[in-house]
């Protein structure tokens, strides 16, 4: 089972409404309006990207990479 599927299962089990993936923070899920960490592992940009790609279609992944490359050019 993929990591995102496991996270979605945790969300379903705990009746969570949202998931928050942020670089530099642990994964949080919202339960009854309160964000709660799933664990204490601090997410890296590579880890967040890997989780993201598990749920994106190929087209969405291409669009994401194109926007990401465009943003990098503006900041360099």
C-alpha positions in Angstrom: 0.0 0.0 0.0 1.3 3.4 -0.9 2.2 5.9 1.8 -0.7 8.2 0.8 -3.2 5.4 0.9 -2.0 4.6 4.4 -2.4 8.2 5.3 -5.9 8.3 3.8 -6.8 5.2 5.8 -5.6 6.8 9.0 -7.7 9.8 8.1 -10.8 7.6 7.5 -10.2 5.7 10.8 -10.0 9.0 12.8 -12.7 10.8 10.7 -10.2 13.5 9.8 -11.3 16.1 7.3 -8.0 17.5 5.9 -4.3 16.6 5.5 -1.5 19.1 5.6 1.9 18.3 4.0 4.5 21.0 4.6 8.2 21.1 4.2 9.9 21.4 7.6 6.9 20.1 9.6 5.4 16.7 10.4 2.3 15.5 8.5 -0.8 16.9 10.2 -4.5 15.8 9.8 -7.5 17.8 11.0 -9.7 16.0 13.5 -12.7 17.9 14.8 -11.2 21.2 13.6 -7.8 20.6 15.2 -4.6 19.9 13.3 -2.9 16.9 14.9 0.5 15.5 13.8 0.4 11.9 12.4 4.0 11.4 13.7 7.0 13.5 14.5 8.9 13.0 11.2 9.8 16.4 9.7 9.0 16.4 6.0 11.7 17.3 3.4 10.8 18.8 0.0 11.7 15.5 -1.6 9.3 13.6 0.7 6.5 16.0 0.1 7.0 15.8 -3.6 7.1 12.0 -3.5 3.8 11.9 -1.6 2.3 14.4 -4.0 3.2 12.3 -7.1 1.4 9.3 -5.5 -1.9 11.1 -6.0 -1.3 13.2 -9.2 -2.2 12.0 -12.6 0.6 12.1 -15.2 -0.9 15.3 -16.7 -1.1 17.0 -13.3 2.5 16.0 -12.6 3.7 17.5 -15.9 1.8 20.8 -15.1 3.2 20.9 -11.6 6.8 20.4 -12.9 6.3 23.1 -15.6 5.0 25.6 -13.0 7.8 24.6 -10.6 10.5 25.2 -13.4 8.9 28.5 -14.3 8.9 29.7 -10.7 12.6 28.7 -10.3 13.6 30.7 -13.3 11.9 33.8 -11.8 13.8 33.4 -8.6 17.2 32.8 -10.1 
